[in-house]
Amino acid sequence: MLGSPAILAGLLCCFVSAVDLTVIASILPGMIGDLGVNTADFDRYIWIVNSYLIAYVVAIPIVGRMSDHTGRQIAFMACLLIFAVGSIVAASADSMTTIIVGRVIQGMGGGGLLPVTVALAGDVLPPRMRLAGIGLVSSVETLGWVMGPTWGAAILAIVPNHHDPWRWVFWINVPVAIIALFAIWRGFPHGNRGSQRPLTDIDLLGIVLLAVVLVASNLAISSGGDHGAGVNTGLRAFGGTPNPMGEHLPMLIGITIIGDIALVVWERRAPHPIFPMELFRQGYFVATVFANFLIGAALMVGMVNIPVLVSLSSDSSASRDSALLLIPLTLTIAVFALASGSIGARIGEWTMARLGVVLAALGFGSVYLLIDMDHLWHIVPGLAIAGAGIGMLMAPLSATALDAADDSNRGAATSTALLCRLLGMTIGMSLVTTAGIYRLQQLTGRLDPIVQEPGESTAGYFVRQQQFVNEVLSPLGVQVMQETFLVAAALTALAIVPVMRMKHIPIEAT
């Protein structure tokens, strides 16, 4: 079953769409230079990343539900076409606005591929192979995150003399989508045609409200750096321009709150909600939702803050080390997600899940204790332990969602669980980052600023300023990064509460 063309094509597409989540890390400097974007306006061009992620998140419940209506094949082919069109727009972009539009289109297609592939594994695999199949999808997706920056760097190395070589990162998606489209068209298993109900049953208002909440909340977070800050602080000191959305922060927060309330009220009365209400009446499904959110938040602390931590090092090879240092975390997630079927068969699926929580919490806690800027590699064991724990959790968290749903809601249940994990990755990480910035402001608030003294040369001033950064500011930044791993450990430990309430329907009863 796992060797069927449809499932192999699904795994390939999940890998490519996951690669595009992180590939920007290695091509962004060249991209913003070629597009003429101010490099200090980080809070603006970060939307090249955010636009894909938000669209990716929004697409999951849309396509998860759509695949229950139209069947997996039609939904999959539609997502592939959308992903290819978005890749073409991004590859052809001549401005930041155009590439953001292309990334949104890409994200809508790429995000939809994931729940359909997981639901397809639930459809075609026998019960005793389902956990291993879900673990395989999770490991392939995680491998995409691991390979994203490396993939981008490899493409830039292959075509270094080509005009705007970063464009090839997007062009290469087109032939991959065409090959997968042919495999899905010819090799899709029979009996996966869905309920064939009309698409008017899809909860369009719920989707719009979800999109509004995500966009407004992320705009509020990205523009919040200007709130209450002086014009000469932060990125502005390096030539950045004020964020045009900064003055609208109260309005964005208000839209987020009202949108959240409206979404909850509407989903409770919608005839075909994107979040099936009957699933939320099951305590163990709600537990799965919270566990996914907490684990997603903890995971992104490690994924994002490790490169930041390394960048604070005075080591000249920091850019290389940041990629290498992520390998113990991301690779062990992929390996243990793939091995979760075998591990679960030996010690029990839910013993494995609880062990995963303990290992992840211990791993992040070890990173907090072992951080030493002179010996960064000491944190490798902690990262590996945390990755092993998260890898053990991925398949059980998805399996519980599948068990909670009947055949007509399997895609929606899977997409809801995946959506909550991604929401944890975005919202949770944003909150942790905001708290870290606030903490850094507390630590630096009483420091005297470095100003150029009368008669001091510009070169001497810059040398003194850099010395201040290396000796004072960088250690404070390391302290804040260190504390975020303690937060990650606490978030993971907190996940033991919902994991203890999760249950799995025995195979014999399936």
C-alpha positions as CSV (number, residue, x, y, z in Angstrom):
1,M,0.0,0.0,0.0
2,L,2.8,2.4,0.9
3,G,4.3,1.7,-2.5
4,S,1.3,2.9,-4.5
5,P,1.9,5.8,-6.9
6,A,-0.7,7.9,-5.2
7,I,0.9,7.7,-1.7
8,L,4.4,8.1,-3.1
9,A,3.3,11.2,-4.9
10,G,1.6,12.4,-1.8
11,L,4.8,12.0,0.2
12,L,6.8,13.8,-2.4
13,C,4.4,16.7,-2.5
14,C,4.3,16.9,1.3
15,F,8.1,17.0,1.3
16,V,8.3,19.8,-1.3
17,S,5.6,21.9,0.4
18,A,7.4,21.5,3.8
19,V,10.7,22.5,2.1
20,D,9.1,25.8,1.1
21,L,8.3,26.6,4.7
22,T,12.0,27.0,5.6
23,V,13.8,27.3,2.2
24,I,13.5,31.1,2.4
25,A,16.1,31.2,5.3
26,S,19.0,30.6,2.8
27,I,17.7,32.7,-0.2
28,L,16.2,35.7,1.6
29,P,19.3,37.9,1.6
30,G,19.7,37.6,-2.2
31,M,16.0,37.9,-2.8
32,I,15.5,41.2,-1.0
33,G,18.6,42.6,-2.6
34,D,17.4,41.8,-6.1
35,L,13.9,43.1,-5.3
36,G,15.3,46.4,-4.0
37,V,13.9,45.9,-0.4
38,N,15.5,47.8,2.5
39,T,17.4,45.2,4.5
40,A,16.7,46.9,7.8
41,D,12.9,46.7,7.3
42,F,12.8,43.2,8.7
43,D,9.2,43.6,10.0
44,R,8.1,44.1,6.4
45,Y,10.0,41.5,4.4
46,I,9.4,38.9,7.0
47,W,6.0,38.7,5.3
48,I,7.6,36.7,2.5
49,V,7.8,34.0,5.1
50,N,4.6,34.8,7.1
51,S,2.4,35.0,3.9
52,Y,3.2,31.3,3.1
53,L,2.7,30.1,6.6
54,I,-0.6,31.8,7.1
55,A,-2.0,30.6,3.8
56,Y,-0.6,27.1,4.6
57,V,-2.6,27.2,7.9
58,V,-5.8,28.5,6.3
59,A,-5.7,25.8,3.6
60,I,-5.5,22.9,6.0
61,P,-9.2,23.1,7.2
62,I,-10.4,24.1,3.7
63,V,-8.9,21.2,1.9
64,G,-9.3,18.7,4.7
65,R,-13.1,19.3,4.6
66,M,-13.1,19.6,0.8
67,S,-11.5,16.2,0.4
68,D,-14.4,14.7,2.5
69,H,-16.8,16.2,-0.1
70,T,-15.1,15.8,-3.4
71,G,-12.7,12.9,-2.7
72,R,-9.0,12.9,-2.1
73,Q,-8.0,12.7,-5.8
74,I,-9.8,15.9,-6.9
75,A,-8.6,17.8,-3.8
76,F,-5.1,16.7,-4.3
77,M,-4.9,17.6,-8.0
78,A,-6.4,21.0,-7.3
79,C,-3.8,21.7,-4.6
80,L,-1.0,20.7,-6.9
81,L,-2.2,23.1,-9.6
82,I,-2.5,26.0,-7.1
83,F,1.0,25.2,-5.7
84,A,2.5,25.2,-9.2
85,V,0.8,28.5,-10.2
86,G,2.0,30.2,-7.0
87,S,5.6,28.9,-7.6
88,I,5.5,30.5,-11.1
89,V,4.3,33.8,-9.7
90,A,7.0,33.8,-7.0
91,A,9.7,32.9,-9.5
92,S,8.6,35.7,-11.9
93,A,8.2,38.4,-9.2
94,D,9.8,41.8,-9.6
95,S,8.6,43.4,-6.3
96,M,8.0,42.4,-2.8
97,T,4.2,42.7,-3.3
98,T,4.3,40.3,-6.2
99,I,6.3,37.7,-4.4
100,I,4.1,37.9,-1.3
101,V,1.1,37.2,-3.6
102,G,2.9,34.2,-5.1
103,R,3.8,32.9,-1.7
104,V,0.1,33.2,-0.6
105,I,-1.0,31.1,-3.6
106,Q,1.8,28.6,-3.0
107,G,0.8,28.3,0.7
108,M,-2.8,27.6,-0.2
109,G,-1.7,24.7,-2.4
110,G,1.1,23.4,-0.3
111,G,-1.0,23.5,2.9
112,G,-3.8,21.5,1.4
113,L,-1.5,18.7,0.4
114,L,-0.7,17.7,4.0
115,P,-4.2,16.8,5.4
116,V,-5.2,15.0,2.2
117,T,-2.1,12.8,2.3
118,V,-2.6,11.9,6.0
119,A,-6.3,11.2,5.4
120,L,-5.4,9.1,2.4
121,A,-3.1,7.0,4.6
122,G,-6.1,6.6,7.0
123,D,-8.3,5.6,4.0
124,V,-6.2,3.0,2.3
125,L,-4.0,1.5,5.0
126,P,-5.2,-1.4,7.2
127,P,-5.7,-0.5,10.9
128,R,-2.5,-2.2,12.0
129,M,-0.4,-0.2,9.5
130,R,-2.2,3.2,10.1
131,L,0.1,4.5,12.8
132,A,3.2,3.6,10.8
133,G,1.7,5.3,7.8
134,I,0.9,8.5,9.7
135,G,4.4,8.4,11.2
136,L,5.9,8.2,7.7
137,V,4.0,11.2,6.6
138,S,5.1,13.1,9.7
139,S,8.7,12.2,9.2
140,V,8.6,13.2,5.5
141,E,7.1,16.5,6.4
142,T,9.7,17.1,9.1
143,L,12.5,16.0,6.8
144,G,11.3,18.8,4.5
145,W,11.8,21.3,7.3
146,V,15.3,19.9,7.9
147,M,16.2,20.1,4.2
148,G,14.7,23.5,3.4
149,P,17.7,25.8,4.1
150,T,20.1,23.2,2.8
151,W,18.0,22.8,-0.4
152,G,18.0,26.5,-1.0
153,A,21.8,26.8,-0.4
154,A,22.4,23.9,-2.8
155,I,20.4,25.5,-5.6
156,L,22.2,28.8,-5.2
157,A,25.5,26.8,-5.3
158,I,24.5,25.1,-8.5
159,V,23.5,28.2,-10.4
160,P,25.7,30.9,-8.8
161,N,26.2,32.9,-12.1
162,H,22.6,32.8,-13.2
163,H,20.6,36.0,-13.0
164,D,18.7,36.0,-9.7
165,P,19.5,32.4,-8.8
166,W,17.0,32.3,-6.0
167,R,14.2,32.2,-8.6
168,W,15.2,28.6,-9.4
169,V,14.1,27.5,-5.9
170,F,10.5,28.3,-7.1
171,W,10.9,27.2,-10.8
172,I,12.0,23.7,-9.7
173,N,8.6,23.2,-8.0
174,V,6.8,23.2,-11.4
175,P,8.1,20.0,-12.9
176,V,7.8,18.3,-9.5
177,A,4.1,19.2,-9.4
178,I,3.5,18.0,-13.0
179,I,5.1,14.6,-12.3
180,A,3.0,14.3,-9.1
181,L,-0.1,15.3,-10.9
182,F,0.3,12.6,-13.5
183,A,0.9,10.0,-10.7
184,I,-2.2,11.1,-8.8
185,W,-4.3,11.0,-12.0
186,R,-3.2,7.6,-13.1
187,G,-2.4,5.8,-9.8
188,F,-5.1,6.9,-7.4
189,P,-6.8,4.0,-5.6
190,H,-10.4,3.4,-6.3
191,G,-13.0,4.0,-3.6
192,N,-11.6,7.3,-2.5
193,R,-14.1,9.6,-4.4
194,G,-15.6,11.2,-1.3
195,S,-19.2,11.9,-0.6
196,Q,-19.6,13.9,-3.9
197,R,-21.6,16.5,-2.1
198,P,-21.6,20.0,-3.6
199,L,-18.9,22.4,-2.6
200,T,-21.5,24.8,-1.3
201,D,-21.5,22.7,1.8
202,I,-18.0,24.1,2.7
203,D,-18.0,26.7,5.4
204,L,-16.8,29.8,3.5
205,L,-17.7,32.3,6.2
206,G,-15.7,30.3,8.8
207,I,-12.8,30.2,6.4
208,V,-12.9,34.0,5.8
209,L,-13.1,34.6,9.6
210,L,-10.1,32.3,10.2
211,A,-8.1,34.1,7.6
212,V,-9.0,37.5,9.0
213,V,-8.0,36.5,12.5
214,L,-4.6,35.1,11.4
215,V,-3.7,38.1,9.2
216,A,-4.8,40.7,11.8
217,S,-3.0,38.9,14.6
218,N,0.2,38.5,12.7
219,L,0.1,42.1,11.4
220,A,-0.3,43.2,15.1
221,I,2.7,41.1,16.2
222,S,5.0,42.2,13.3
223,S,4.1,45.9,13.7
224,G,4.2,45.9,17.5
225,G,7.9,46.7,17.6
226,D,7.1,50.4,16.9
227,H,4.6,50.6,19.7
228,G,6.0,52.9,22.4
229,A,9.4,52.9,20.8
230,G,11.4,55.9,20.0
231,V,12.4,56.7,16.5
232,N,16.0,56.0,17.1
233,T,15.6,52.6,18.7
234,G,15.6,49.0,17.4
235,L,15.8,48.6,13.6
236,R,15.4,52.3,13.1
237,A,19.0,52.9,14.2
238,F,20.2,50.7,11.3
239,G,18.3,52.6,8.6
240,G,14.9,51.0,8.9
241,T,11.7,52.9,8.2
242,P,8.7,53.1,10.6
243,N,6.2,50.3,10.1
244,P,3.1,51.8,8.4
245,M,0.9,49.4,10.4
246,G,2.4,50.5,13.8
247,E,-0.1,53.3,14.3
248,H,-3.0,50.8,13.6
249,L,-2.0,48.4,16.4
250,P,-5.1,49.0,18.6
251,M,-7.3,48.4,15.6
252,L,-5.5,45.2,14.6
253,I,-5.9,43.9,18.2
254,G,-9.6,44.8,18.1
255,I,-10.1,43.0,14.8
256,T,-8.3,39.9,16.2
257,I,-10.5,39.8,19.3
258,I,-13.8,40.4,17.5
259,G,-12.8,37.9,14.7
260,D,-12.0,35.2,17.3
261,I,-15.4,35.7,19.0
262,A,-17.3,35.7,15.7
263,L,-15.5,32.6,14.5
264,V,-16.4,30.7,17.7
265,V,-20.0,31.8,17.6
266,W,-20.4,31.0,13.9
267,E,-18.7,27.6,14.1
268,R,-21.2,26.6,16.8
269,R,-24.1,27.3,14.5
270,A,-22.7,26.6,11.0
271,P,-24.4,23.7,9.1
272,H,-21.0,22.4,7.9
273,P,-18.3,24.0,10.1
274,I,-14.6,23.8,9.2
275,F,-14.1,22.6,12.8
276,P,-16.7,19.8,13.3
277,M,-18.4,20.6,16.6
278,E,-19.3,17.0,17.3
279,L,-15.5,16.2,17.5
280,F,-15.1,18.9,20.2
281,R,-17.7,17.1,22.3
282,Q,-15.2,14.3,22.8
283,G,-12.8,15.0,25.6
284,Y,-9.9,13.1,24.1
285,F,-10.2,15.0,20.8
286,V,-10.0,18.3,22.7
287,A,-7.0,16.9,24.6
288,T,-5.4,16.2,21.2
289,V,-6.0,19.8,20.1
290,F,-4.3,21.3,23.1
291,A,-1.4,18.8,23.0
292,N,-0.7,19.7,19.3
293,F,-0.8,23.4,20.1
294,L,1.7,23.1,23.0
295,I,4.1,20.8,21.2
296,G,4.0,23.1,18.1
297,A,4.9,26.1,20.2
298,A,7.8,24.3,22.0
299,L,9.1,23.0,18.7
300,M,9.3,26.4,17.1
301,V,11.3,27.8,20.0
302,G,14.0,25.4,19.1
303,M,13.7,25.8,15.4
304,V,13.9,29.6,15.4
305,N,16.0,30.4,18.5
306,I,18.9,28.1,17.8
307,P,20.0,30.2,14.7
308,V,19.5,33.4,16.8
309,L,21.6,31.9,19.6
310,V,24.4,31.0,17.2
311,S,24.3,34.4,15.6
312,L,25.1,35.9,19.0
313,S,28.3,33.9,19.1
314,S,31.6,35.6,18.2
315,D,32.6,32.5,16.2
316,S,33.2,33.4,12.6
317,S,31.6,30.2,11.4
318,A,28.3,31.0,13.1
319,S,26.2,30.8,9.9
320,R,27.5,27.3,9.1
321,D,27.1,26.2,12.7
322,S,23.4,27.3,12.9
323,A,22.5,24.8,10.2
324,L,24.6,22.0,11.7
325,L,23.3,22.6,15.2
326,L,19.7,22.2,14.1
327,I,20.4,18.7,12.8
328,P,20.3,16.9,16.2
329,L,16.8,18.3,16.8
330,T,15.2,18.0,13.4
331,L,16.8,14.7,12.3
332,T,15.8,12.9,15.5
333,I,12.2,14.2,15.1
334,A,12.1,12.6,11.6
335,V,13.8,9.3,12.7
336,F,11.6,8.8,15.8
337,A,8.4,9.8,13.9
338,L,9.3,7.1,11.4
339,A,10.1,4.6,14.1
340,S,7.0,5.3,16.2
341,G,5.1,2.4,14.7
342,S,7.7,-0.1,15.9
343,I,8.2,1.6,19.2
344,G,4.5,1.8,19.9
345,A,4.1,-1.9,19.1
346,R,6.6,-2.8,21.7
347,I,5.8,-0.5,24.6
348,G,2.3,0.6,23.8
349,E,1.2,3.7,21.8
350,W,0.2,5.8,24.8
351,T,3.1,4.8,26.9
352,M,5.2,6.0,24.0
353,A,3.3,9.3,23.9
354,R,3.8,10.0,27.6
355,L,7.5,9.0,27.3
356,G,7.8,11.5,24.4
357,V,6.5,14.3,26.5
358,V,9.0,13.5,29.3
359,L,11.9,13.3,26.9
360,A,11.0,16.5,25.1
361,A,10.7,18.4,28.3
362,L,14.0,17.0,29.6
363,G,15.7,17.8,26.4
364,F,14.7,21.4,26.3
365,G,15.5,21.8,30.0
366,S,19.0,20.3,29.3
367,V,19.5,22.9,26.5
368,Y,18.7,25.6,29.1
369,L,21.3,24.3,31.5
370,L,24.0,23.5,29.0
371,I,24.1,26.7,26.9
372,D,27.6,28.1,26.9
373,M,28.6,30.6,24.2
374,D,32.2,29.3,24.3
375,H,31.0,25.7,23.8
376,L,27.7,25.7,21.9
377,W,28.1,22.1,20.9
378,H,27.4,21.0,24.5
379,I,23.7,21.5,23.8
380,V,23.6,18.8,21.1
381,P,22.5,16.0,23.5
382,G,19.7,18.1,24.8
383,L,18.5,18.9,21.3
384,A,18.7,15.2,20.3
385,I,16.6,14.1,23.4
386,A,14.0,16.8,22.7
387,G,13.8,15.8,19.1
388,A,13.3,12.1,20.0
389,G,10.5,13.0,22.3
390,I,8.7,15.2,19.8
391,G,9.1,12.5,17.1
392,M,7.4,9.9,19.4
393,L,4.5,12.3,19.8
394,M,3.7,13.1,16.2
395,A,2.0,9.9,15.2
396,P,-0.2,9.4,18.3
397,L,-1.4,13.0,18.2
398,S,-2.6,12.4,14.6
399,A,-3.9,8.9,15.3
400,T,-6.2,10.2,18.1
401,A,-7.7,12.7,15.6
402,L,-8.4,9.9,13.1
403,D,-10.0,7.7,15.8
404,A,-12.4,10.5,16.9
405,A,-14.0,10.8,13.4
406,D,-16.2,8.7,11.2
407,D,-15.4,8.2,7.5
408,S,-17.2,11.4,6.4
409,N,-15.2,13.6,8.9
410,R,-11.8,12.0,8.7
411,G,-10.2,14.7,6.6
412,A,-11.7,17.5,8.7
413,A,-10.5,15.8,11.9
414,T,-7.0,15.3,10.6
415,S,-6.8,18.9,9.3
416,T,-8.0,20.3,12.6
417,A,-5.3,18.5,14.5
418,L,-2.6,19.6,12.0
419,L,-4.0,23.1,12.1
420,C,-3.7,23.3,15.9
421,R,-0.1,22.2,15.7
422,L,0.7,24.9,13.2
423,L,-1.2,27.5,15.2
424,G,0.9,26.5,18.1
425,M,4.0,27.0,15.9
426,T,2.9,30.5,14.8
427,I,1.0,32.0,17.7
428,G,3.0,30.3,20.5
429,M,6.3,31.3,19.0
430,S,5.1,34.8,18.5
431,L,4.1,35.1,22.1
432,V,7.3,33.6,23.3
433,T,9.2,36.0,21.1
434,T,7.2,39.0,22.3
435,A,7.9,38.0,25.9
436,G,11.6,37.6,25.0
437,I,11.7,41.1,23.5
438,Y,10.1,42.5,26.6
439,R,12.6,40.7,28.8
440,L,15.5,42.1,26.8
441,Q,14.0,45.6,27.1
442,Q,14.0,45.1,30.9
443,L,17.6,44.0,30.9
444,T,18.9,46.8,28.7
445,G,16.6,49.6,29.9
446,R,19.1,50.9,32.5
447,L,22.1,50.7,30.2
448,D,23.6,54.0,29.0
449,P,23.5,54.3,25.2
450,I,26.7,54.5,23.3
451,V,27.1,57.9,21.7
452,Q,29.9,59.5,19.7
453,E,32.0,61.7,22.0
454,P,33.3,65.1,20.9
455,G,36.4,64.8,18.8
456,E,36.0,61.0,18.5
457,S,36.4,59.6,14.9
458,T,33.6,57.7,13.3
459,A,35.9,54.6,13.0
460,G,36.7,54.8,16.7
461,Y,33.0,55.2,17.6
462,F,32.1,52.2,15.5
463,V,34.8,50.1,17.2
464,R,33.6,51.1,20.7
465,Q,30.0,50.5,19.7
466,Q,30.9,47.0,18.4
467,Q,32.8,46.3,21.6
468,F,29.8,47.3,23.6
469,V,27.6,44.9,21.6
470,N,30.0,42.0,22.1
471,E,30.7,42.5,25.8
472,V,27.4,43.7,27.1
473,L,24.4,43.3,24.7
474,S,25.3,39.8,23.3
475,P,25.5,38.2,26.7
476,L,22.1,39.7,27.6
477,G,20.7,38.3,24.4
478,V,22.1,34.9,25.2
479,Q,20.5,35.1,28.6
480,V,17.1,35.8,27.0
481,M,17.5,33.0,24.4
482,Q,18.5,30.6,27.3
483,E,15.3,31.5,29.1
484,T,13.2,30.8,26.1
485,F,14.3,27.1,26.2
486,L,13.1,27.0,29.8
487,V,9.8,28.2,28.5
488,A,9.9,25.5,25.8
489,A,10.5,22.9,28.5
490,A,7.6,24.2,30.5
491,L,5.2,24.2,27.5
492,T,6.2,20.6,26.7
493,A,5.8,19.5,30.4
494,L,2.4,21.1,30.4
495,A,1.4,18.9,27.4
496,I,1.5,15.9,29.8
497,V,-2.0,17.0,31.0
498,P,-3.8,16.6,27.7
499,V,-1.7,13.6,26.7
500,M,-2.8,11.8,29.8
501,R,-6.5,12.4,28.8
502,M,-6.0,11.1,25.2
503,K,-7.1,7.6,24.4
504,H,-6.9,5.4,21.4
505,I,-9.6,3.1,20.0
506,P,-8.1,-0.5,20.1
507,I,-7.3,-1.9,16.7
508,E,-9.8,-4.8,17.2
509,A,-12.6,-2.3,17.6
510,T,-11.7,-0.3,14.5
